[in-house]
C-alpha cells in the first residue's frame, strides 16, 4: 500500500507540473487560456512584461573596516534564498538586473555545501576556511559555514495555515496558478493528523477551509483548485485571520506556521512596510512561525515580503517555477517549514595582528551593534531543518603577515533552540570557533571554489565597487573545472552564468 501511495503521489505531482494554472480567472482578448508554465526552472523564453513595478530593498554594500579600530563584526543570520530564483528567471528571460535584486547572502544560501553536520545533541555546527581570493589577488576570503540539525518533517504534527493572496495582481500562471500547484504538492505530503486551514484575501479576507485534517487531502486540494484571482489587496486582514486560526488549532510541541504566498502588493488597510512590520512583530509572540513565498514579476514587492519574514520569525523564498515549488515544498520541506533555531546571530572578532581590514559580503540590512548581539531578547534570524548558511568576509592582511600559525579570528554564534529541535526556546545557546592561520590554504576546495564563484557573479551583476578583477570569462573557466555533476542546482548555476554572458554579448 505504501508503494502504491508513493506511485500515486508521484503521478499527481507530474500531472500538476503540466496542467494549466488551475482555475485562476483569465480575461484574454482572444478567449485563450493562460500560457502553460513550463515546470522547468524558469519562464524561459516567455515575456514577463514590464519590470518597473518591482520593488527591492536598497543595498549599500559593506565597506572595509579597520580591524585595529573596530575588531568586532555583528549581524543576524537567516537562510533566506529569494534573490537567487528571482535572478534566475530574470536572466533566463533576458531582463536587465536591478542591482538591489542581487542579495549575495541569499544567493549563497540557496545552495547546499559539504559542511560538518551537528553531532549528538548539537543543533548547529561551524566550519571555516581561508583561501586566496580568485578575483582579487590583494585579499583573502574567509568563509564561515553554519549547518543546522536535520529533523524529519513527519516526526511531529503540523498546524498549517495557507494564507493566499487572490487579488487581481495575482492573476497568471506565474502567480496564483503556481501557488495553487505549490500548495497542492505540500498538501500531498501532510500527515493524517496534521491540521490545515486556508485563508484567502483580496478586497477582504475569507476563510476557505478551517482546521481540516491532513487525511482529508481531496477536500484540501479541491479548495485550493477552486481559487481565482480578482480585486484589491487587503493583506493585513488576511494576516490577522490566518494567525487567529493558527492559534485556534495550536498544537503544543508541534509545528505551528502561517505560510503566506503573495506578490507583496498590499494596497488596502495596513500596507506600508513599517506598519506591516509592527503588525507581524505583535503576532510572533503567539508561537506561530511564518514562511513567505513571493511570486510574480513586474509588481514584485520584495521589500514588504522580506520585512514580513524578518519580523515574523520566518524565512522568505521566491517561487519562479513548479520545479522550485517542488524543491521548497517537497524535497526540502523540513528546511522550509521546520525551524530548529531562532534568533540566530553571529559575532566575529578579528585579530589586528593579522588582519588590517575586513569586509562582510552581504547581510547589509542585518548588521547589529554589540549591545544588540548581547541582548538575548533581540530578535534575529531563523534556521530550518538541514539548512546550511555561508558567511563570507574579504580580508586585507597586515604587511608581512604570516599565515602559518596564530589566531586570525574568533567566531561566536548565539541562538535559541525551538521545540522542533527539542530545546527550550527561551534559553539562549552559544557556539564558538577559532579561525587559525593554519586554516589557510592556497588551493581552493570544491566548497571554496563554488562559494567564491557565487560571490564573484553577484559582484559582476551589481557592478560592485568591490569587484576588483572579477570577470565572466575567468569565472566560467573556473566553474568548468569543477565537478558539479552530483548537484543539479550548482550545475544549473554554471549554465545560468553562461546564459548571462550570452545575454550581455548579444
Secondary structure, DSSP 8 states (H G I E B T S, - for coil): -HHHHHHHHHHHHHHHHHS-STT-----TT--------SSSS-TT------TT-B---------EETTT--EEEEE-----HHHHHHHHHHHTT----GGG--HHHHHHTS--------TT-SEEEEEEEEE-TT-TT-EEEEEEEEE----GGGS-EEEEEEEE-SGGG-STTTHHHHHHHHHHHHHT--TT-EEEEEEESSSEEEEEEEEETT-HHHHHHHHHT----S---HHHHHHHHHHHHHHT--TTSEEEEEEEE-----SSS-SHHHHHHHHHHHGGGS-EEEEEE--SSS-BHHHHHHHHHHTT-EEEE--SHHHHHIIIIITHHHHH-EEEEEEEEEEEE-TTTEEEEEEES-GGGB--HHHHH-TTS--EEEETT-EEEEEEEEEE-TT---SSSEEEEEEEEEEE-GGGTS-TTSEEEEEEEEEGGGEESS--HHHHHHHHHHHHHHHHHT-TT-TT--HHHHHHHHHTS--TT-HHHHHHHHHHHHHHHHHH-
